[in-house]
Amino acid sequence: MRARLSRASASSEEPRDLAAEGMRFLEAASLTEASGRARSTMAFTLSAEHEKIVDELIARYPTKQAACIPVLHLCQRQVGWVSPDVVAYVATRLGMAASEVQGVVTFYTMYAQHPPGKHTVWVCRTLSCELMGAKTIQEHLEHRLGCHAGETSADGTFTLKKAECLAACGYGPMVQIDDQFFENLTVEKLDALLDRIARGETPTQEETAWYPNAAAATTSGS
């Protein structure tokens, strides 16, 4: 009888805000985790030059929290990925909970949550590129690099990732390597491109337009 009454009274209570409870739990967990890291690792710091940029970014927005995305990019540019210490730094710098910063990091695919290879290769896999051969490009990359999307080659040179859209729908199949787009790819063009990068060269999008047949196309058109 008491059990039935307890259940009845419980059902008449105000509904729980599960989302708020979850956020409080995540914040508490983040703080506990951060304190453990502080004892075992060196805290992340930005260079003096980058700290000035953070100040400039904060000044652009009505609140400090609004600068979270560009500040995370800046930190990643310095160390290559968004480590737990980077999350803790950004949270402190912008007056945010660590769980809020972590939510941004996990929502956007451009943030690396693990140390990447020297170069990151993004393969566009949305409809336009898919119809023009993106699957072949990705399968060739997996075979050549010896890793799947989300993994890094054994030599640490390339990290392979899939992208939902890289906004070059008229020029597929294409990949983004670091900050450069490479379009109208074939397996042969891609291999030549990767060979150059592996040799330490830095090809650009403009230099390799229609790569490696740009010179031949120019000659035939003259």
VMD Tcl script that draws the C-alpha trace (Angstrom):
set ca {
  {0.00 0.00 0.00}
  {2.78 2.41 0.95}
  {4.60 1.63 -2.26}
  {1.49 2.42 -4.30}
  {1.01 5.71 -2.43}
  {4.67 6.62 -2.93}
  {4.40 6.03 -6.66}
  {1.19 8.05 -6.83}
  {2.68 10.99 -4.97}
  {5.82 10.85 -7.09}
  {3.78 11.04 -10.29}
  {2.16 14.27 -9.11}
  {5.51 16.01 -8.65}
  {6.85 18.57 -11.14}
  {8.61 16.88 -14.11}
  {12.38 16.73 -13.78}
  {14.53 18.87 -16.05}
  {16.70 16.02 -17.30}
  {18.69 18.24 -19.65}
  {19.67 20.59 -16.82}
  {20.53 17.66 -14.57}
  {22.68 16.18 -17.32}
  {24.54 19.45 -17.83}
  {25.20 19.73 -14.08}
  {26.52 16.17 -14.04}
  {28.80 16.80 -17.03}
  {30.10 20.01 -15.50}
  {30.88 18.27 -12.22}
  {32.60 15.45 -14.08}
  {34.61 17.92 -16.15}
  {35.78 19.78 -13.06}
  {36.81 16.53 -11.39}
  {38.63 15.42 -14.52}
  {40.32 18.80 -14.90}
  {41.60 18.73 -11.31}
  {43.12 15.31 -11.94}
  {44.82 16.56 -15.09}
  {46.21 19.56 -13.26}
  {48.06 17.24 -10.90}
  {49.51 15.08 -13.66}
  {50.13 17.34 -16.68}
  {51.42 20.78 -17.50}
  {48.61 23.27 -18.13}
  {48.18 24.53 -21.68}
  {49.27 28.08 -22.41}
  {49.07 30.14 -25.57}
  {52.04 32.04 -26.91}
  {52.16 35.77 -26.13}
  {51.35 36.54 -29.76}
  {48.29 34.29 -29.70}
  {47.14 35.72 -26.37}
  {46.97 39.13 -28.03}
  {44.83 37.63 -30.78}
  {42.49 36.15 -28.16}
  {42.06 39.62 -26.66}
  {41.24 40.97 -30.12}
  {38.74 38.17 -30.74}
  {36.98 38.74 -27.43}
  {36.68 42.46 -28.21}
  {34.71 41.68 -31.39}
  {31.79 40.07 -29.57}
  {29.22 41.24 -27.01}
  {30.22 38.37 -24.67}
  {33.47 36.47 -24.19}
  {31.73 33.15 -24.71}
  {30.93 34.08 -28.32}
  {34.65 33.87 -29.14}
  {34.79 30.16 -28.28}
  {34.97 28.82 -31.85}
  {37.81 31.07 -33.14}
  {39.76 30.71 -29.88}
  {39.57 26.92 -30.19}
  {40.85 27.21 -33.77}
  {43.74 29.35 -32.55}
  {44.68 26.84 -29.86}
  {44.48 23.98 -32.34}
  {46.69 25.87 -34.77}
  {49.35 26.15 -32.05}
  {49.42 22.52 -30.86}
  {47.67 20.59 -33.65}
  {44.63 19.35 -31.71}
  {42.19 20.21 -28.92}
  {43.50 18.38 -25.88}
  {41.70 18.26 -22.50}
  {44.11 20.95 -21.31}
  {43.09 23.17 -24.22}
  {39.44 22.71 -23.24}
  {40.27 23.69 -19.65}
  {42.22 26.75 -20.84}
  {39.43 28.00 -23.13}
  {36.82 27.45 -20.41}
  {38.82 29.51 -17.92}
  {39.76 32.20 -20.43}
  {36.18 32.72 -21.63}
  {34.32 32.14 -18.37}
  {32.63 28.94 -19.55}
  {32.08 25.50 -18.08}
  {34.48 22.89 -19.42}
  {31.47 20.83 -20.52}
  {30.23 23.74 -22.66}
  {33.58 24.02 -24.44}
  {33.73 20.25 -24.87}
  {30.25 20.38 -26.40}
  {31.54 22.78 -29.07}
  {34.57 20.58 -29.74}
  {32.49 17.43 -30.21}
  {29.83 19.17 -32.33}
  {32.15 20.49 -35.04}
  {34.22 18.06 -37.09}
  {37.05 20.50 -37.77}
  {38.40 20.11 -34.23}
  {40.83 17.21 -33.74}
  {40.17 15.44 -30.44}
  {43.27 13.25 -30.76}
  {46.80 14.08 -31.97}
  {46.60 14.01 -35.80}
  {49.21 13.15 -38.38}
  {51.42 15.80 -39.93}
  {48.76 16.37 -42.61}
  {44.99 15.88 -42.47}
  {43.16 14.68 -45.58}
  {39.42 15.34 -45.74}
  {37.42 13.44 -48.37}
  {34.11 15.03 -49.38}
  {31.44 12.31 -49.41}
  {28.21 14.20 -50.12}
  {26.04 13.56 -53.17}
  {27.81 15.65 -55.81}
  {31.26 14.23 -55.07}
  {29.84 10.75 -54.53}
  {28.34 10.74 -58.02}
  {31.69 11.83 -59.45}
  {33.80 9.14 -57.80}
  {34.44 10.11 -54.17}
  {34.06 6.50 -53.03}
  {36.88 5.43 -55.34}
  {39.06 8.25 -53.99}
  {38.38 7.28 -50.39}
  {39.00 3.58 -50.99}
  {42.28 4.38 -52.74}
  {43.36 6.60 -49.85}
  {42.54 3.87 -47.34}
  {44.59 1.37 -49.36}
  {47.53 3.69 -49.90}
  {47.68 5.07 -46.36}
  {46.82 1.80 -44.64}
  {44.15 3.34 -42.45}
  {40.43 4.05 -42.41}
  {38.60 7.36 -41.96}
  {39.27 8.69 -38.47}
  {42.68 7.00 -38.30}
  {46.29 8.02 -38.94}
  {48.81 6.29 -41.19}
  {51.44 4.19 -39.42}
  {54.21 6.66 -40.27}
  {52.22 9.53 -38.75}
  {52.18 11.53 -41.99}
  {48.47 11.54 -42.87}
  {45.23 11.49 -40.90}
  {42.23 10.51 -43.04}
  {38.77 11.96 -42.41}
  {35.39 12.14 -44.15}
  {33.57 15.44 -44.60}
  {29.86 15.95 -45.19}
  {30.42 18.82 -47.64}
  {33.40 20.96 -48.58}
  {31.40 23.37 -50.75}
  {33.08 22.54 -54.06}
  {30.15 20.68 -55.56}
  {30.98 21.57 -59.17}
  {34.54 20.26 -59.00}
  {34.32 16.79 -57.48}
  {35.68 14.49 -56.54}
  {37.84 16.59 -54.28}
  {39.76 16.50 -51.03}
  {40.97 19.09 -48.58}
  {44.53 18.60 -47.35}
  {45.22 20.80 -44.35}
  {43.91 24.21 -45.54}
  {44.03 23.58 -49.30}
  {41.36 22.29 -51.71}
  {42.34 19.89 -54.52}
  {39.59 19.34 -57.06}
  {38.68 17.28 -60.15}
  {40.73 14.41 -58.78}
  {41.54 11.04 -60.25}
  {43.51 8.31 -58.50}
  {46.57 9.24 -60.58}
  {46.31 12.93 -59.73}
  {45.85 12.11 -56.06}
  {48.90 9.85 -55.98}
  {51.05 12.53 -57.59}
  {49.78 15.05 -55.06}
  {50.47 12.79 -52.07}
  {53.95 11.99 -53.41}
  {54.80 15.69 -53.48}
  {53.50 16.25 -49.96}
  {55.41 13.20 -48.67}
  {58.60 14.73 -50.14}
  {58.03 17.83 -48.05}
  {56.64 20.01 -50.83}
  {53.63 22.27 -50.25}
  {51.41 22.31 -53.35}
  {48.66 24.91 -53.41}
  {45.16 24.84 -54.84}
  {46.05 27.36 -57.55}
  {49.27 25.60 -58.50}
  {47.60 22.22 -58.86}
  {44.35 23.22 -60.55}
  {43.56 20.30 -62.85}
  {46.77 18.82 -61.44}
  {48.95 17.30 -62.91}
  {47.64 18.15 -66.40}
  {47.59 21.94 -66.04}
  {50.75 22.44 -68.08}
  {49.52 20.15 -70.86}
  {46.16 21.92 -70.97}
  {47.89 25.30 -71.19}
  {50.15 24.07 -74.00}
  {47.32 22.57 -76.03}
  {45.31 25.75 -75.72}
  {48.10 28.01 -76.93}
}
mol new
graphics top color blue
foreach p $ca { graphics top sphere $p radius 0.5 }
foreach p [lrange $ca 0 end-1] q [lrange $ca 1 end] { graphics top cylinder $p $q radius 0.2 }
display resetview
